[in-house]
């Protein structure tokens, strides 16, 4: 199953503003869709890989994606322990 990213996740990974990512989507540079019943965008990993290019993806993206995922998990653990 393919992984999907939120625009804010992509912004953190690429170290740009979420508004920049939204502009790329609006301009058609980055392919995204709205899941049914929501207005939020999701970007398939294949579209993100195509956008950044294979070489950059292999060298840099994999490590940043893992950093973002770990940070997200840590925030969720902190929130759940506070409640």
N, C-alpha and C positions, 0 to 999 in steps of 0.2 A: 504494500500500500504506500502511495506517495505521501510525503510529508508536506504540510502546508504551513506558511508563515504569515503572521500578522504584519501590517505595515510598520508598526513600532519595533518589532523584532528585526526586520530588515534594516531599519534606520540605525539601530544599535550595532548590528553586525557590520554595516558599511560605514558607520560613523558619519552619518549625515542626519539632517533634520527629517522628522516624519513628514513634514510638508513637502520636502524634496521627493521623497518616495511617492507620495500621493500625486505630485506633479508628473512623475515618470509614468504612473498608471494612467492618469488622465490624458497624457500625450500619446499613449499606446506604446511606449518604450518598454514597459514592464507589464506583462500580462497578468491580470488578476480577475477575480470574480467575487460576487456576493453570494454567500451560502443562502439557501432558501430561508426566508423568515428573518433575515438580518440585513442591516445596511453596511456592515463592516466588510472590508475587503480581506480576501485570503489569496496568497500567491503560492502556486505550486512550486515545489523545489526545482522541477525541470525548467520552469520559466525563469526562475532566479538564476539558475546555472547558465542558461542561454544568455541572459542579460549581462552577467559579469564575465563570461567567457570561461572556457575550460581550464586554461592555464592558471588564471587567478583563483578560480574555484578550488583547484587541487592544492595550491600552495598556501593560501591564506584563509579561505572561507571556512574550511572544515574546523580549524582550531577556534575561530571566532564564534561559530555556531555553537560549539560545545560550551564555550564560556558563557554565552547568553543563556543557554539551557540550564546550566548549573546555577547561575544567578537567579533565574526564575524559580527553580526548585527550592533554593534556599529561602527566598521571600515567602513562598507558599508555606514552608515548614514553620517559619517565624510567625506568620499570621495564624496558622492553625494552633500553635502552642500558646498564643496569647488569648485565644478564645476558650 
